[in-house]
Structure formats: structure tokens, C-alpha cells
Amino acid sequence: MNVQLIRRLLESGECDRYGYWKPNAIMSFMQELAGLHAARLGTGRQAMMDRHQAVWVVTRHEMVIDRYPAIADTIVGKSFPTRARRGIYPRFYLVEDEAGQRLVRGSSFWTLADIRSRAMTQVPEIAAAMPDNEGLDKPLPYPGGAQELMEGREILYRWKPLYTDIDRNGHVNNSRTADWALCFLSECVDLKRQPIHTLKVTFHQEMLPEEEVDLRFMINGDAFSLRCQKDERTCVTLSGTVYGGYNHAGSEA
């Protein structure tokens, strides 16, 4: 049970107008891998709520898209955690094609939040239950924090989260911010030639229903960032790069 595996077809509804797997969908797929594995380990969502009144929350996520699969391709997702560190639960991801060729690499930090106070909490017995996978090859290092750009083209927007933005934890899922960034990118970049290559997302605090959020998107060359904030307090930051004049396979377009 050290590694969770999902094998399935890439569906058209997960892809953008050019057939590229949307980063929001990639993050959701990785979160699904994590959720299934947690359930197998006895630390799934329902078990955590029933026993500890806590839920899992992603605080950092990083991924590198080495090559985009095509719609209807078979994708094979793999994920495993390593030992918890002071209430932080690292997890790693690898998505390959049917032939075992690398498509996407990822890493994330998870933590536990109390469902009553909505504050971060520690559960020592859960930390002790995590398998020791230190001997497994990590597709990426521990996730780095998103870095906001200070110079470049700026787009400001105010957003009020809609029903479809809210997840089972009652707040905006981090993966939704990848969709918002993709929409801004579409105004600045030829995404057919330059889809997203790398992405980092850092969670600071919740974005809740009915709360207006100020979005600040920045782009400079191949790099971009997005800050989501309310009442001058940062909620989520996101940063990444697009392919620099290269197509989805990494060869010159």
C-alpha cells in the first residue's frame, strides 16, 4: 500500500480548446490519487472527520508538465507520501503514458484542519501512521513556494466565488486558481504554442463563499503569477511558466 496507482483514459472534458490537459484537472487528478491512498491507509476524509473532526488541506503544490497527453490516451498516475514533518505531510506524484514515459511530475504538502475552528491541527497518531517511503525515487523535490512577479504586464480583477468554485471543505479549492490563471494567460499568450509548463500554488488562508476576492495577475516573458486576496490579506498565490516557444512535446514549434 506504499504507492497508489490509477490507470484511465484522458477525457475531453478535462482539456482546453487546444486539447491540452488543463492544470486544474491535473491538480484534481493528483488530489484524487492522494484521497484514494489516504482512504486505503485508514486516514481518508470520512475517517478523519469521524475520529478527529479534521480534514486534509493542500498547503503547497508544485508540478512540471514534461509532455501533454492527447485526449483518449491512457494515463497512469502514481502517488505516495513520506513521513510527516511537524504537522506537514509531503506527497509525491508521477503521471506516465501507457509505455511508461513521463508526462507530469508533482509534489505537495498537506496538513490537517479542524472542521470546527478551521485552524490547522496536529494529530500525532496520523503522523505515526504514514509509511516510510524515503527509499522511493521522488519525481520532484519538496514543493517550493509560489513567487509573485513584481514587474511585467498586470491584470486586476475582482471575483466572487460561485457555487462551482466551492469544494467539499466549503471553500475554494486551490486547483480552481489554476483555471483562473489559465483564463488570464489566454489574453496574453498563444496557448496553442505555449501551454503551461510549470506551476506552483501556495495556500495562505481560505476563500469562502460570498466573499469577494481581488485577483492580481502578472506576466513577464515566459513567467506568470497570480495573487488572490481579500481585505488586503493574501489567500492563495500561484506562479509558473509557459513553454518558451515550444510545443507540448517539448520540441520546437
FENTA-V205826 format. One record per backbone hydrogen bond with DSSP energy under -1.0 kcal/mol. NH is the residue of the N-H (numbers start at 1). CO is the residue of the C=O. If there is no record, write none. Layout:
# FENTA-V205826
[[NH/CO] [NH/CO]]
This chain:
# FENTA-V205826
[[4/79] [6/77] [8/75] [10/73] [14/11] [15/12] [16/20] [19/16] [22/14] [26/22] [27/23] [28/24] [29/25] [30/26] [31/27] [32/28] [33/29] [34/30] [35/31] [36/32] [37/33] [38/34] [39/35] [40/36] [41/37] [42/39] [43/38] [48/44] [49/45] [50/46] [51/47] [52/48] [53/49] [54/48] [55/113] [57/111] [59/109] [60/109] [61/201] [62/107] [63/199] [64/105] [65/197] [66/103] [67/103] [68/248] [72/10] [73/70] [75/8] [76/96] [77/6] [78/94] [79/4] [80/92] [82/90] [85/88] [88/85] [89/110] [91/108] [92/80] [93/106] [94/78] [95/104] [96/76] [97/101] [100/97] [103/95] [104/95] [105/64] [106/93] [107/62] [108/91] [109/60] [110/89] [111/57] [113/55] [114/119] [115/53] [118/114] [121/112] [126/123] [127/123] [128/124] [133/131] [136/133] [153/219] [155/217] [157/215] [159/213] [165/162] [166/163] [167/171] [170/167] [172/207] [173/165] [176/173] [177/174] [180/176] [181/177] [182/178] [183/179] [184/180] [185/181] [186/182] [187/184] [188/185] [189/185] [191/189] [193/190] [194/190] [197/241] [198/241] [199/63] [200/239] [201/61] [202/237] [203/59] [204/235] [205/235] [211/208] [213/159] [214/229] [215/157] [216/227] [217/155] [218/225] [219/153] [220/223] [223/220] [224/240] [225/218] [226/238] [227/216] [228/236] [229/214] [230/233] [233/230] [235/228] [236/228] [237/202] [238/226] [239/200] [240/224] [241/198] [242/222] [243/195] [245/243] [247/251] [250/247] [253/245]]
